[in-house]
Amino acid sequence: MISKVLYIIFIIAMFLGSVYFTKAVLKKFNVNRWIVGGTAPLILIIPSLVFDNINPIVWNILLLIFCVMCIMFFEITRIKLENNEVRGIIDYKKNK
């Protein structure tokens, strides 16, 4: 039971940490969201093709980086939609 609670807390902390990390990166750099979204799966694909056996600790770190990059892609997209830098389905300015 306690392990499930810790797992849920870790997932929530990882999500919130990824959102704050994305905001900090976007303040300093202009990041292309498609490069982030395109390279995220490669973080898992390339090591699995190159190495036969991957240490579970290393694999978990790669999964964590993959998850952070996926959250970063969607967070960048959300920020660009809210600032009307990209056309989207929902127009946020009309609803306000």
MIPA-316263 format. One record per residue: x, y, z of N, C-alpha, C, O in turn. Coordinates in steps of 0.1 Angstrom, whole numbers, plus 5000, padded with zeros to 4 digits. Example, Ala and Ser with C-alpha at 12.3 -4.5 7.8 and 13.67 -1.06 7.14 Angstrom:
# MIPA-316263
nc1=5132	nc2=4943	nc3=5078	cac1=5123	cac2=4955	cac3=5078	cc1=5132	cc2=4967	cc3=5078	oc1=5142	oc2=4967	oc3=5085
nc1=5128	nc2=4978	nc3=5071	cac1=5137	cac2=4989	cac3=5071	cc1=5129	cc2=5000	cc3=5079	oc1=5134	oc2=5011	oc3=5080
//
This chain:
# MIPA-316263
nc1=5008	nc2=4988	nc3=5000	cac1=5000	cac2=5000	cac3=5000	cc1=5009	cc2=5013	cc3=5000	oc1=5006	oc2=5022	oc3=4993
nc1=5019	nc2=5013	nc3=5008	cac1=5027	cac2=5024	cac3=5009	cc1=5035	cc2=5027	cc3=4996	oc1=5038	oc2=5038	oc3=4993
nc1=5038	nc2=5016	nc3=4990	cac1=5046	cac2=5017	cac3=4977	cc1=5037	cc2=5023	cc3=4966	oc1=5042	oc2=5031	oc3=4958
nc1=5024	nc2=5021	nc3=4966	cac1=5015	cac2=5027	cac3=4957	cc1=5014	cc2=5042	cc3=4959	oc1=5013	oc2=5050	oc3=4950
nc1=5013	nc2=5045	nc3=4972	cac1=5012	cac2=5060	cac3=4975	cc1=5025	cc2=5067	cc3=4971	oc1=5024	oc2=5078	oc3=4966
nc1=5036	nc2=5061	nc3=4974	cac1=5049	cac2=5067	cac3=4970	cc1=5050	cc2=5068	cc3=4955	oc1=5056	oc2=5078	oc3=4950
nc1=5045	nc2=5058	nc3=4948	cac1=5046	cac2=5059	cac3=4933	cc1=5037	cc2=5070	cc3=4928	oc1=5041	oc2=5077	oc3=4919
nc1=5025	nc2=5072	nc3=4933	cac1=5016	cac2=5083	cac3=4929	cc1=5023	cc2=5096	cc3=4932	oc1=5022	oc2=5105	oc3=4924
nc1=5028	nc2=5098	nc3=4944	cac1=5035	cac2=5110	cac3=4948	cc1=5047	cc2=5113	cc3=4938	oc1=5049	oc2=5124	oc3=4934
nc1=5054	nc2=5102	nc3=4935	cac1=5066	cac2=5104	cac3=4925	cc1=5061	cc2=5109	cc3=4912	oc1=5067	oc2=5117	oc3=4906
nc1=5050	nc2=5103	nc3=4907	cac1=5045	cac2=5106	cac3=4894	cc1=5040	cc2=5121	cc3=4893	oc1=5043	oc2=5128	oc3=4884
nc1=5033	nc2=5125	nc3=4904	cac1=5028	cac2=5139	cac3=4905	cc1=5040	cc2=5149	cc3=4906	oc1=5040	oc2=5159	oc3=4899
nc1=5050	nc2=5145	nc3=4914	cac1=5062	cac2=5154	cac3=4915	cc1=5069	cc2=5155	cc3=4902	oc1=5075	oc2=5165	oc3=4898
nc1=5070	nc2=5143	nc3=4895	cac1=5077	cac2=5143	cac3=4882	cc1=5070	cc2=5152	cc3=4872	oc1=5076	oc2=5160	oc3=4864
nc1=5057	nc2=5151	nc3=4872	cac1=5049	cac2=5160	cac3=4862	cc1=5050	cc2=5174	cc3=4866	oc1=5053	oc2=5182	oc3=4857
nc1=5049	nc2=5178	nc3=4878	cac1=5050	cac2=5192	cac3=4882	cc1=5064	cc2=5197	cc3=4880	oc1=5067	oc2=5209	oc3=4876
nc1=5074	nc2=5189	nc3=4883	cac1=5088	cac2=5193	cac3=4881	cc1=5091	cc2=5195	cc3=4866	oc1=5099	oc2=5204	oc3=4862
nc1=5085	nc2=5187	nc3=4857	cac1=5087	cac2=5188	cac3=4843	cc1=5081	cc2=5201	cc3=4838	oc1=5086	oc2=5208	oc3=4829
nc1=5069	nc2=5205	nc3=4843	cac1=5063	cac2=5217	cac3=4839	cc1=5071	cc2=5229	cc3=4843	oc1=5073	oc2=5238	oc3=4835
nc1=5076	nc2=5229	nc3=4856	cac1=5085	cac2=5240	cac3=4860	cc1=5098	cc2=5241	cc3=4853	oc1=5103	oc2=5251	oc3=4850
nc1=5103	nc2=5229	nc3=4850	cac1=5116	cac2=5228	cac3=4842	cc1=5114	cc2=5234	cc3=4828	oc1=5122	oc2=5241	oc3=4823
nc1=5102	nc2=5231	nc3=4822	cac1=5099	cac2=5236	cac3=4808	cc1=5098	cc2=5252	cc3=4809	oc1=5103	oc2=5258	oc3=4800
nc1=5091	nc2=5257	nc3=4819	cac1=5090	cac2=5271	cac3=4820	cc1=5103	cc2=5278	cc3=4822	oc1=5106	oc2=5289	oc3=4816
nc1=5112	nc2=5272	nc3=4830	cac1=5125	cac2=5278	cac3=4832	cc1=5134	cc2=5277	cc3=4819	oc1=5141	oc2=5287	oc3=4816
nc1=5133	nc2=5266	nc3=4812	cac1=5140	cac2=5265	cac3=4799	cc1=5135	cc2=5275	cc3=4789	oc1=5143	oc2=5281	oc3=4782
nc1=5122	nc2=5277	nc3=4788	cac1=5116	cac2=5286	cac3=4778	cc1=5119	cc2=5301	cc3=4781	oc1=5119	oc2=5309	oc3=4772
nc1=5122	nc2=5304	nc3=4794	cac1=5126	cac2=5318	cac3=4797	cc1=5140	cc2=5321	cc3=4792	oc1=5143	oc2=5333	oc3=4788
nc1=5149	nc2=5311	nc3=4791	cac1=5162	cac2=5313	cac3=4786	cc1=5164	cc2=5310	cc3=4772	oc1=5172	oc2=5317	oc3=4765
nc1=5157	nc2=5300	nc3=4766	cac1=5160	cac2=5296	cac3=4753	cc1=5147	cc2=5295	cc3=4745	oc1=5136	oc2=5293	oc3=4751
nc1=5148	nc2=5296	nc3=4732	cac1=5137	cac2=5294	cac3=4723	cc1=5138	cc2=5280	cc3=4718	oc1=5145	oc2=5277	oc3=4709
nc1=5130	nc2=5271	nc3=4724	cac1=5131	cac2=5257	cac3=4721	cc1=5121	cc2=5253	cc3=4710	oc1=5109	oc2=5257	oc3=4711
nc1=5125	nc2=5245	nc3=4700	cac1=5116	cac2=5240	cac3=4690	cc1=5109	cc2=5228	cc3=4695	oc1=5115	oc2=5218	oc3=4699
nc1=5096	nc2=5229	nc3=4696	cac1=5088	cac2=5218	cac3=4702	cc1=5089	cc2=5205	cc3=4694	oc1=5088	oc2=5194	oc3=4699
nc1=5091	nc2=5206	nc3=4681	cac1=5091	cac2=5194	cac3=4672	cc1=5104	cc2=5187	cc3=4674	oc1=5105	oc2=5175	oc3=4672
nc1=5115	nc2=5194	nc3=4677	cac1=5128	cac2=5187	cac3=4679	cc1=5127	cc2=5180	cc3=4692	oc1=5132	oc2=5168	oc3=4693
nc1=5121	nc2=5186	nc3=4702	cac1=5119	cac2=5179	cac3=4715	cc1=5110	cc2=5167	cc3=4713	oc1=5113	oc2=5156	oc3=4718
nc1=5099	nc2=5168	nc3=4706	cac1=5090	cac2=5157	cac3=4704	cc1=5095	cc2=5146	cc3=4695	oc1=5092	oc2=5134	oc3=4697
nc1=5104	nc2=5150	nc3=4686	cac1=5110	cac2=5140	cac3=4677	cc1=5121	cc2=5132	cc3=4683	oc1=5123	oc2=5120	oc3=4680
nc1=5129	nc2=5138	nc3=4692	cac1=5140	cac2=5132	cac3=4698	cc1=5136	cc2=5124	cc3=4710	oc1=5144	oc2=5115	oc3=4715
nc1=5124	nc2=5126	nc3=4716	cac1=5120	cac2=5119	cac3=4728	cc1=5120	cc2=5104	cc3=4726	oc1=5126	oc2=5097	oc3=4734
nc1=5114	nc2=5099	nc3=4716	cac1=5114	cac2=5084	cac3=4714	cc1=5128	cc2=5078	cc3=4711	oc1=5131	oc2=5067	oc3=4714
nc1=5136	nc2=5087	nc3=4705	cac1=5150	cac2=5082	cac3=4702	cc1=5158	cc2=5079	cc3=4714	oc1=5168	oc2=5071	oc3=4714
nc1=5155	nc2=5085	nc3=4725	cac1=5162	cac2=5083	cac3=4738	cc1=5160	cc2=5068	cc3=4742	oc1=5168	oc2=5063	oc3=4749
nc1=5149	nc2=5062	nc3=4739	cac1=5146	cac2=5048	cac3=4742	cc1=5150	cc2=5039	cc3=4731	oc1=5155	oc2=5028	oc3=4733
nc1=5148	nc2=5043	nc3=4718	cac1=5150	cac2=5034	cac3=4707	cc1=5165	cc2=5032	cc3=4705	oc1=5169	oc2=5020	oc3=4703
nc1=5173	nc2=5042	nc3=4704	cac1=5188	cac2=5041	cac3=4701	cc1=5195	cc2=5032	cc3=4711	oc1=5202	oc2=5023	oc3=4707
nc1=5194	nc2=5034	nc3=4724	cac1=5201	cac2=5025	cac3=4734	cc1=5196	cc2=5010	cc3=4733	oc1=5204	oc2=5001	oc3=4734
nc1=5183	nc2=5008	nc3=4730	cac1=5178	cac2=4994	cac3=4729	cc1=5183	cc2=4987	cc3=4717	oc1=5184	oc2=4975	oc3=4716
nc1=5186	nc2=4995	nc3=4706	cac1=5192	cac2=4989	cac3=4694	cc1=5207	cc2=4987	cc3=4695	oc1=5212	oc2=4977	oc3=4690
nc1=5213	nc2=4996	nc3=4702	cac1=5228	cac2=4995	cac3=4703	cc1=5232	cc2=4984	cc3=4713	oc1=5242	oc2=4977	oc3=4711
nc1=5226	nc2=4983	nc3=4725	cac1=5230	cac2=4974	cac3=4736	cc1=5220	cc2=4963	cc3=4737	oc1=5208	oc2=4965	oc3=4736
nc1=5226	nc2=4951	nc3=4739	cac1=5217	cac2=4939	cac3=4741	cc1=5211	cc2=4939	cc3=4755	oc1=5199	oc2=4937	oc3=4756
nc1=5219	nc2=4942	nc3=4765	cac1=5214	cac2=4942	cac3=4779	cc1=5216	cc2=4956	cc3=4785	oc1=5228	oc2=4961	oc3=4785
nc1=5206	nc2=4962	nc3=4789	cac1=5207	cac2=4975	cac3=4796	cc1=5204	cc2=4974	cc3=4810	oc1=5194	oc2=4967	oc3=4814
nc1=5212	nc2=4979	nc3=4819	cac1=5210	cac2=4979	cac3=4833	cc1=5196	cc2=4985	cc3=4836	oc1=5193	oc2=4995	oc3=4831
nc1=5188	nc2=4979	nc3=4845	cac1=5175	cac2=4984	cac3=4848	cc1=5175	cc2=4998	cc3=4854	oc1=5166	oc2=5006	oc3=4852
nc1=5186	nc2=5002	nc3=4861	cac1=5187	cac2=5015	cac3=4867	cc1=5189	cc2=5025	cc3=4855	oc1=5183	oc2=5036	oc3=4855
nc1=5197	nc2=5022	nc3=4846	cac1=5199	cac2=5031	cac3=4834	cc1=5187	cc2=5032	cc3=4826	oc1=5183	oc2=5042	oc3=4821
nc1=5180	nc2=5020	nc3=4824	cac1=5167	cac2=5020	cac3=4816	cc1=5157	cc2=5029	cc3=4823	oc1=5149	oc2=5036	oc3=4816
nc1=5156	nc2=5029	nc3=4836	cac1=5146	cac2=5037	cac3=4844	cc1=5150	cc2=5052	cc3=4842	oc1=5141	oc2=5061	oc3=4841
nc1=5163	nc2=5055	nc3=4842	cac1=5167	cac2=5069	cac3=4840	cc1=5163	cc2=5074	cc3=4826	oc1=5159	oc2=5085	oc3=4824
nc1=5165	nc2=5065	nc3=4816	cac1=5161	cac2=5068	cac3=4802	cc1=5146	cc2=5070	cc3=4801	oc1=5141	oc2=5079	oc3=4794
nc1=5138	nc2=5062	nc3=4808	cac1=5124	cac2=5064	cac3=4808	cc1=5120	cc2=5077	cc3=4815	oc1=5111	oc2=5083	oc3=4810
nc1=5127	nc2=5081	nc3=4825	cac1=5124	cac2=5094	cac3=4832	cc1=5127	cc2=5105	cc3=4822	oc1=5119	oc2=5115	oc3=4822
nc1=5138	nc2=5105	nc3=4815	cac1=5141	cac2=5115	cac3=4806	cc1=5131	cc2=5115	cc3=4794	oc1=5127	oc2=5126	oc3=4790
nc1=5127	nc2=5104	nc3=4790	cac1=5117	cac2=5103	cac3=4779	cc1=5103	cc2=5110	cc3=4784	oc1=5097	oc2=5117	oc3=4777
nc1=5099	nc2=5107	nc3=4796	cac1=5087	cac2=5112	cac3=4802	cc1=5088	cc2=5128	cc3=4803	oc1=5079	oc2=5135	oc3=4800
nc1=5099	nc2=5132	nc3=4808	cac1=5101	cac2=5147	cac3=4809	cc1=5101	cc2=5154	cc3=4795	oc1=5095	oc2=5164	oc3=4794
nc1=5107	nc2=5148	nc3=4785	cac1=5107	cac2=5154	cac3=4772	cc1=5093	cc2=5154	cc3=4766	oc1=5089	oc2=5163	oc3=4759
nc1=5085	nc2=5143	nc3=4768	cac1=5071	cac2=5143	cac3=4763	cc1=5063	cc2=5153	cc3=4770	oc1=5055	oc2=5160	oc3=4763
nc1=5064	nc2=5155	nc3=4783	cac1=5057	cac2=5165	cac3=4790	cc1=5061	cc2=5179	cc3=4785	oc1=5053	oc2=5188	oc3=4784
nc1=5074	nc2=5180	nc3=4783	cac1=5080	cac2=5193	cac3=4778	cc1=5073	cc2=5196	cc3=4764	oc1=5070	oc2=5208	oc3=4762
nc1=5072	nc2=5186	nc3=4755	cac1=5066	cac2=5189	cac3=4742	cc1=5052	cc2=5194	cc3=4744	oc1=5048	oc2=5204	oc3=4737
nc1=5044	nc2=5188	nc3=4752	cac1=5030	cac2=5192	cac3=4753	cc1=5029	cc2=5206	cc3=4761	oc1=5020	oc2=5213	oc3=4758
nc1=5038	nc2=5208	nc3=4770	cac1=5038	cac2=5221	cac3=4777	cc1=5042	cc2=5232	cc3=4768	oc1=5036	oc2=5243	oc3=4769
nc1=5052	nc2=5230	nc3=4759	cac1=5055	cac2=5241	cac3=4750	cc1=5044	cc2=5243	cc3=4740	oc1=5041	oc2=5255	oc3=4737
nc1=5037	nc2=5233	nc3=4736	cac1=5026	cac2=5234	cac3=4727	cc1=5015	cc2=5242	cc3=4734	oc1=5009	oc2=5251	oc3=4728
nc1=5012	nc2=5239	nc3=4747	cac1=5002	cac2=5247	cac3=4754	cc1=5005	cc2=5261	cc3=4756	oc1=4996	oc2=5270	oc3=4754
nc1=5018	nc2=5264	nc3=4759	cac1=5022	cac2=5278	cac3=4760	cc1=5021	cc2=5286	cc3=4747	oc1=5016	oc2=5297	oc3=4747
nc1=5025	nc2=5280	nc3=4736	cac1=5024	cac2=5286	cac3=4723	cc1=5009	cc2=5288	cc3=4719	oc1=5006	oc2=5298	oc3=4713
nc1=5000	nc2=5279	nc3=4722	cac1=4986	cac2=5281	cac3=4719	cc1=4980	cc2=5292	cc3=4727	oc1=4973	oc2=5300	oc3=4722
nc1=4984	nc2=5293	nc3=4740	cac1=4979	cac2=5304	cac3=4748	cc1=4984	cc2=5318	cc3=4744	oc1=4977	oc2=5328	oc3=4746
nc1=4996	nc2=5318	nc3=4739	cac1=5001	cac2=5331	cac3=4734	cc1=4998	cc2=5334	cc3=4720	oc1=5003	oc2=5344	oc3=4714
nc1=4990	nc2=5326	nc3=4713	cac1=4986	cac2=5327	cac3=4699	cc1=4998	cc2=5327	cc3=4690	oc1=4998	oc2=5334	oc3=4680
nc1=5008	nc2=5320	nc3=4693	cac1=5020	cac2=5318	cac3=4684	cc1=5018	cc2=5307	cc3=4674	oc1=5024	oc2=5307	oc3=4664
nc1=5008	nc2=5299	nc3=4677	cac1=5005	cac2=5287	cac3=4668	cc1=4989	cc2=5287	cc3=4668	oc1=4982	oc2=5289	oc3=4678
nc1=4984	nc2=5284	nc3=4656	cac1=4970	cac2=5283	cac3=4654	cc1=4966	cc2=5269	cc3=4660	oc1=4972	oc2=5259	oc3=4658
nc1=4955	nc2=5269	nc3=4668	cac1=4950	cac2=5257	cac3=4674	cc1=4935	cc2=5257	cc3=4672	oc1=4929	oc2=5265	oc3=4665
nc1=4929	nc2=5246	nc3=4677	cac1=4914	cac2=5244	cac3=4676	cc1=4907	cc2=5254	cc3=4684	oc1=4897	oc2=5260	oc3=4680
nc1=4912	nc2=5256	nc3=4696	cac1=4905	cac2=5265	cac3=4706	cc1=4912	cc2=5279	cc3=4706	oc1=4925	oc2=5280	oc3=4706
nc1=4904	nc2=5289	nc3=4705	cac1=4910	cac2=5303	cac3=4705	cc1=4908	cc2=5308	cc3=4719	oc1=4897	oc2=5311	oc3=4723
nc1=4919	nc2=5309	nc3=4727	cac1=4918	cac2=5313	cac3=4741	cc1=4914	cc2=5327	cc3=4743	oc1=4908	oc2=5331	oc3=4753
nc1=4917	nc2=5336	nc3=4733	cac1=4914	cac2=5350	cac3=4735	cc1=4899	cc2=5353	cc3=4734	oc1=4894	oc2=5362	oc3=4740
nc1=4891	nc2=5345	nc3=4726	cac1=4877	cac2=5347	cac3=4725	cc1=4869	cc2=5343	cc3=4738	oc1=4859	oc2=5348	oc3=4741
nc1=4875	nc2=5333	nc3=4745	cac1=4868	cac2=5328	cac3=4757	cc1=4870	cc2=5337	cc3=4769	oc1=4862	oc2=5336	oc3=4779
nc1=4879	nc2=5346	nc3=4769	cac1=4882	cac2=5355	cac3=4780	cc1=4873	cc2=5368	cc3=4780	oc1=4874	oc2=5376	oc3=4788
//
